[in-house]
Amino acid sequence: MWVHDINPLALELGPLKVHWYGLMYLIGFGAAWLLGGWRARQPGSGWTEEQVSDLVFWGALGVVLGGRCGYVLFYHFDYFLQDPLWLFAIWEGGMSFHGGLLGVIAAIAWFARRHGKRFFELADFVAPLIPIGLGAGRLGNFIGGELWGRPTDQTWGIIFPRAGDGLARHPSQLYEAVLEGLVMFAILWWYSAKPRPRMAVSGLFLLLYGVFRSSVEFFREPDEQLGFLAFDWLTMGQLLSLPMIIGGMVLLAMAYGRRAPNAVKR
């Protein structure tokens, strides 16, 4: 069994401390910018590289603001009730994917209105650009030794000192990095490389993430302050992912139910 002892700091110069987790966010935003720019340069894309840069900027803002708000409201609402200003204590850490997703949706809606584009035209373009950032973020969780998995006797179990119990645990952060990052990127990038009905790419993104996240939650330790929400297995991550699974299936059904008028070039 390996004991996790990775330094979460990538760089430390006096008072300046750069965490690997923060760098992973930059990698995610950079990947979205590069991949989006490449697609914008393809003939008939309907996008300019300047539009992609603007979209990534506003999307990044939505990720940060939405992720922080989601973490506070979904996972530490009691703290928020006691001290509403804790919402702004970003130096203490804490981000929620589902909150970040809502922030990105808001950013897409605003951007679509500003540039005269349809919402799902943007959403379908953005969806394949997200998984690299998700995978990088989970690697950041692993390097930081946080959000560890449940105890296991498997040979690949890892002891996370921050857990405080000396038990070998599933490296669930790596499971998520592979599924939410590599696998989901490969599927979405391949699927969106050809013309698809409008809403289909967005629907597939929601469905894949919801299924992958819900599956890994069976190996991930539930949040200490929440525990299991019901049935001794339902976690907050699974509860928040359920609407994504349902929404993804609905969007796919709607997309292919009226395929001809909604088919778009990519």
C-alpha positions as CSV (number, residue, x, y, z in Angstrom):
1,M,0.0,0.0,0.0
2,W,1.4,3.4,-1.0
3,V,1.2,6.3,1.4
4,H,0.2,9.6,-0.3
5,D,2.9,12.1,0.3
6,I,2.8,14.4,-2.7
7,N,3.5,18.1,-2.0
8,P,0.3,20.0,-3.1
9,L,2.5,23.1,-3.7
10,A,4.0,23.4,-7.2
11,L,5.9,26.5,-6.3
12,E,6.7,28.3,-3.1
13,L,8.6,31.6,-3.2
14,G,8.3,33.3,0.2
15,P,4.7,34.3,0.7
16,L,3.9,33.2,-2.9
17,K,2.4,29.7,-3.0
18,V,1.2,28.1,-6.2
19,H,-0.9,25.0,-5.7
20,W,-1.1,22.2,-8.2
21,Y,-4.9,22.4,-8.0
22,G,-4.8,26.0,-9.2
23,L,-2.5,25.1,-12.1
24,M,-4.9,22.4,-13.1
25,Y,-7.6,25.0,-13.6
26,L,-5.3,26.9,-15.9
27,I,-4.6,23.7,-17.8
28,G,-8.3,23.2,-18.2
29,F,-9.0,26.7,-19.4
30,G,-6.0,26.6,-21.7
31,A,-7.1,23.3,-23.3
32,A,-10.6,24.7,-23.9
33,W,-9.1,27.7,-25.6
34,L,-6.7,25.7,-27.8
35,L,-9.3,23.1,-28.8
36,G,-12.0,25.7,-29.3
37,G,-9.7,27.8,-31.5
38,W,-8.8,24.8,-33.6
39,R,-12.5,24.0,-34.2
40,A,-13.2,27.7,-35.0
41,R,-10.6,27.6,-37.7
42,Q,-12.3,24.7,-39.5
43,P,-14.2,25.7,-42.7
44,G,-17.9,26.5,-42.0
45,S,-17.5,26.5,-38.2
46,G,-19.4,29.7,-37.8
47,W,-17.0,30.8,-35.1
48,T,-14.0,33.2,-34.9
49,E,-11.1,32.7,-32.6
50,E,-11.9,36.0,-30.9
51,Q,-15.4,34.7,-30.0
52,V,-13.8,31.5,-28.6
53,S,-11.4,33.5,-26.5
54,D,-14.3,35.6,-25.1
55,L,-16.4,32.5,-24.5
56,V,-13.6,30.8,-22.6
57,F,-13.1,33.9,-20.5
58,W,-16.8,34.2,-19.5
59,G,-17.0,30.4,-19.1
60,A,-14.0,30.5,-16.7
61,L,-15.7,33.2,-14.7
62,G,-18.8,31.1,-14.5
63,V,-16.9,28.1,-13.4
64,V,-15.2,29.9,-10.5
65,L,-18.2,31.9,-9.3
66,G,-20.7,29.1,-9.8
67,G,-18.3,26.4,-8.4
68,R,-17.8,28.4,-5.2
69,C,-21.5,29.2,-4.7
70,G,-22.4,25.6,-5.4
71,Y,-19.9,24.3,-2.9
72,V,-21.2,26.6,-0.2
73,L,-24.9,26.1,-0.9
74,F,-24.8,22.3,-1.7
75,Y,-22.2,21.1,0.8
76,H,-21.9,23.7,3.6
77,F,-25.2,25.5,3.7
78,D,-25.1,25.5,7.5
79,Y,-21.9,27.5,7.4
80,F,-23.5,30.0,5.0
81,L,-26.5,30.5,7.4
82,Q,-24.1,31.2,10.3
83,D,-21.8,33.5,8.3
84,P,-23.0,34.5,4.8
85,L,-19.7,36.2,4.2
86,W,-18.0,32.8,4.2
87,L,-19.2,32.6,0.6
88,F,-16.4,34.9,-0.3
89,A,-13.7,33.1,1.7
90,I,-12.3,31.5,-1.5
91,W,-8.8,31.2,0.1
92,E,-10.2,28.4,2.2
93,G,-10.9,26.3,-0.9
94,G,-14.0,24.4,-1.9
95,M,-15.5,24.1,-5.4
96,S,-18.5,22.2,-6.7
97,F,-18.7,20.8,-10.3
98,H,-22.5,21.1,-10.3
99,G,-22.3,24.7,-9.2
100,G,-19.7,25.4,-11.8
101,L,-21.9,23.8,-14.5
102,L,-24.7,26.2,-13.5
103,G,-22.3,29.1,-13.8
104,V,-21.2,28.0,-17.2
105,I,-24.8,27.6,-18.3
106,A,-25.5,31.2,-17.2
107,A,-22.4,32.4,-19.0
108,I,-23.5,30.6,-22.2
109,A,-26.9,32.1,-22.0
110,W,-25.5,35.6,-21.6
111,F,-23.0,35.1,-24.4
112,A,-25.6,33.7,-26.7
113,R,-27.9,36.7,-26.1
114,R,-25.0,39.2,-26.7
115,H,-23.8,37.6,-29.9
116,G,-27.1,36.6,-31.4
117,K,-26.5,32.9,-31.3
118,R,-28.8,30.1,-30.1
119,F,-28.1,28.7,-26.7
120,F,-27.6,25.1,-27.8
121,E,-25.4,26.2,-30.7
122,L,-23.0,27.4,-28.0
123,A,-23.6,24.6,-25.6
124,D,-22.9,21.9,-28.2
125,F,-19.7,23.8,-29.2
126,V,-18.5,24.1,-25.6
127,A,-19.4,20.6,-24.3
128,P,-16.4,18.7,-25.9
129,L,-14.0,21.3,-24.6
130,I,-14.8,20.7,-20.9
131,P,-13.6,17.1,-20.1
132,I,-9.9,17.9,-20.2
133,G,-10.4,20.5,-17.5
134,L,-12.5,18.0,-15.5
135,G,-9.8,15.4,-15.7
136,A,-7.1,17.9,-14.8
137,G,-9.2,19.1,-11.8
138,R,-9.4,15.5,-10.5
139,L,-5.7,15.1,-10.8
140,G,-5.4,18.3,-8.7
141,N,-7.7,16.6,-6.1
142,F,-5.4,13.6,-6.0
143,I,-2.2,15.6,-5.8
144,G,-3.7,17.6,-2.9
145,G,-4.7,14.3,-1.1
146,E,-8.4,15.3,-0.9
147,L,-11.7,13.8,-1.8
148,W,-10.3,10.3,-1.3
149,G,-12.2,7.1,-1.8
150,R,-13.7,4.5,0.6
151,P,-11.5,1.9,2.4
152,T,-10.4,-1.0,0.2
153,D,-8.2,-4.1,0.5
154,Q,-7.2,-3.9,-3.2
155,T,-3.5,-3.8,-4.0
156,W,-3.8,-0.3,-5.5
157,G,-5.3,1.2,-2.4
158,I,-3.6,4.3,-1.2
159,I,-3.3,5.7,2.4
160,F,-4.2,9.3,2.5
161,P,-2.7,10.9,5.7
162,R,-5.4,13.6,5.7
163,A,-8.1,11.0,6.3
164,G,-6.5,10.4,9.7
165,D,-7.2,6.7,10.0
166,G,-4.3,5.0,8.2
167,L,-6.7,3.0,6.0
168,A,-5.9,2.2,2.4
169,R,-8.5,3.8,0.2
170,H,-9.7,3.8,-3.4
171,P,-7.9,6.5,-5.4
172,S,-11.4,7.7,-6.5
173,Q,-9.9,11.0,-7.8
174,L,-8.0,9.0,-10.4
175,Y,-11.1,7.0,-11.4
176,E,-12.9,10.3,-12.0
177,A,-9.9,11.7,-13.9
178,V,-10.0,8.8,-16.3
179,L,-13.8,8.7,-16.8
180,E,-14.7,12.4,-16.6
181,G,-11.6,13.4,-18.3
182,L,-10.0,11.0,-20.8
183,V,-13.0,8.8,-21.6
184,M,-15.6,11.5,-21.8
185,F,-13.3,13.7,-23.9
186,A,-12.6,10.9,-26.4
187,I,-16.4,10.1,-26.8
188,L,-17.5,13.7,-27.1
189,W,-14.7,14.8,-29.4
190,W,-15.4,11.9,-31.7
191,Y,-19.2,12.3,-31.5
192,S,-19.1,16.1,-32.2
193,A,-16.6,15.8,-35.1
194,K,-19.5,15.1,-37.5
195,P,-22.8,17.0,-37.9
196,R,-25.2,16.1,-35.1
197,P,-28.8,17.2,-34.3
198,R,-28.8,20.4,-32.2
199,M,-28.9,19.6,-28.5
200,A,-27.4,16.1,-29.0
201,V,-23.9,16.9,-28.0
202,S,-25.1,18.8,-24.9
203,G,-27.4,15.9,-24.0
204,L,-24.6,13.3,-24.4
205,F,-22.3,15.4,-22.1
206,L,-24.9,15.6,-19.4
207,L,-25.7,11.9,-19.6
208,L,-22.1,10.8,-19.6
209,Y,-21.0,12.9,-16.7
210,G,-24.1,12.0,-14.7
211,V,-23.5,8.3,-15.2
212,F,-19.7,8.4,-14.6
213,R,-20.0,10.6,-11.5
214,S,-22.8,8.5,-10.0
215,S,-20.8,5.3,-10.6
216,V,-17.6,6.6,-9.0
217,E,-19.5,7.9,-6.0
218,F,-19.9,4.2,-4.9
219,F,-16.1,4.2,-4.4
220,R,-15.7,7.7,-3.1
221,E,-16.0,8.6,0.6
222,P,-19.1,10.7,1.2
223,D,-18.6,14.2,2.4
224,E,-18.0,14.1,6.2
225,Q,-20.5,16.9,7.0
226,L,-23.3,15.2,5.0
227,G,-22.7,11.5,5.0
228,F,-25.2,9.4,3.1
229,L,-28.4,11.2,2.3
230,A,-30.6,8.1,2.1
231,F,-30.5,4.3,1.9
232,D,-27.0,4.1,3.3
233,W,-25.6,4.7,-0.2
234,L,-27.1,7.9,-1.8
235,T,-24.6,10.7,-1.7
236,M,-25.0,14.4,-2.6
237,G,-22.9,13.9,-5.7
238,Q,-25.4,11.2,-6.9
239,L,-28.4,13.3,-6.0
240,L,-27.0,16.3,-8.0
241,S,-26.1,14.1,-10.9
242,L,-29.5,12.5,-11.3
243,P,-31.0,15.6,-13.0
244,M,-28.1,15.5,-15.4
245,I,-28.8,12.0,-16.4
246,I,-32.5,12.7,-16.9
247,G,-31.8,16.0,-18.7
248,G,-29.3,14.3,-20.9
249,M,-31.7,11.6,-22.0
250,V,-34.5,14.2,-22.6
251,L,-32.2,16.4,-24.8
252,L,-31.0,13.3,-26.8
253,A,-34.6,12.2,-27.3
254,M,-35.6,15.7,-28.4
255,A,-32.6,16.1,-30.7
256,Y,-33.2,12.8,-32.6
257,G,-37.0,13.2,-32.4
258,R,-36.7,16.1,-34.8
259,R,-33.4,15.4,-36.4
260,A,-33.7,17.0,-39.8
261,P,-34.5,20.6,-38.9
262,N,-32.0,20.7,-36.1
263,A,-29.0,19.1,-37.8
264,V,-26.0,21.5,-37.7
265,K,-22.6,21.5,-39.2
266,R,-19.6,21.5,-37.0
